[in-house]
Amino acid sequence: MLQTIDLDGVEFKGYAFQIEMKFTAYKLGFIIKEVPIIFVNRVLGTSKMNTSIFGEAFFGVIKLKMRSIFGRFNRKDN
C-alpha cells in the first residue's frame, strides 16, 4: 500500500496524517482492517494535543471529503 500512495503528496502532519493515509488507502481500493493495540497511560510529560492539531484533523476530514467529491485519488506513478 505504501508503494502505491504518493507519499510526497501527503499534506497532513501529526494525528491528521493517520486520517489522510487511511482515507487515501480506502479511496484507492485497499481494504482497511483494524488491529487492536494497547496504549499505556502517560507517566511523564504532557500531551502535544493543541488547538492547531485538533483543527487540522477536524478541517482535514472535510478537505479530504471535498477532494474525494471533486477530485481524484491517483496511484503513484512508478
C-alpha positions in Angstrom: 0.0 0.0 0.0 2.8 2.5 0.9 4.4 1.9 -2.5 1.1 2.9 -4.2 0.4 6.1 -2.3 2.3 9.3 -3.4 3.9 10.0 0.0 5.2 13.3 -1.3 1.6 14.4 -1.7 0.6 13.7 1.9 -0.5 17.1 3.3 -1.2 16.5 7.0 1.1 16.2 9.9 0.7 14.7 13.3 -2.6 12.9 14.2 -4.3 14.0 10.9 -1.6 12.1 9.0 -3.2 8.9 10.1 -6.7 10.0 8.9 -5.3 11.0 5.5 -3.4 7.8 5.0 -6.4 5.6 5.9 -8.8 7.6 3.7 -6.4 7.6 0.7 -5.9 3.9 1.1 -9.6 3.4 1.1 -10.2 5.6 -1.9 -7.5 3.6 -3.8 -9.4 0.4 -3.2 -7.4 -1.1 -0.3 -9.3 -3.0 2.4 -8.9 -1.4 5.9 -8.6 -3.8 8.8 -8.4 -2.9 12.5 -5.5 -4.2 14.5 -6.1 -3.6 18.2 -3.2 -2.1 20.2 -2.9 -1.3 23.9 -1.9 2.3 24.9 -0.1 2.7 28.1 -1.0 5.6 30.3 1.5 8.5 30.1 3.9 8.6 33.1 5.9 11.7 32.2 5.4 14.7 30.1 2.3 16.4 28.7 0.1 15.9 25.7 1.1 17.5 22.4 -2.6 17.9 21.5 -3.5 21.5 20.9 -6.0 23.6 19.0 -3.9 23.6 15.9 -3.7 19.8 15.8 -7.4 19.5 16.5 -8.2 22.0 13.8 -6.0 20.2 11.2 -7.8 16.9 12.0 -11.3 18.4 12.0 -11.0 20.5 8.9 -8.7 18.0 7.2 -11.6 15.4 7.2 -13.8 18.0 5.5 -11.0 18.8 3.0 -10.5 15.1 2.2 -14.2 14.6 1.6 -14.3 17.6 -0.7 -11.3 16.3 -2.6 -13.0 12.9 -2.9 -16.1 14.5 -4.4 -14.5 16.9 -6.8 -11.1 15.4 -7.4 -9.5 12.0 -7.9 -7.2 9.8 -5.8 -4.5 8.5 -8.1 -2.0 5.8 -7.6 1.7 6.9 -7.6 3.4 6.7 -11.0 6.3 4.2 -10.8 
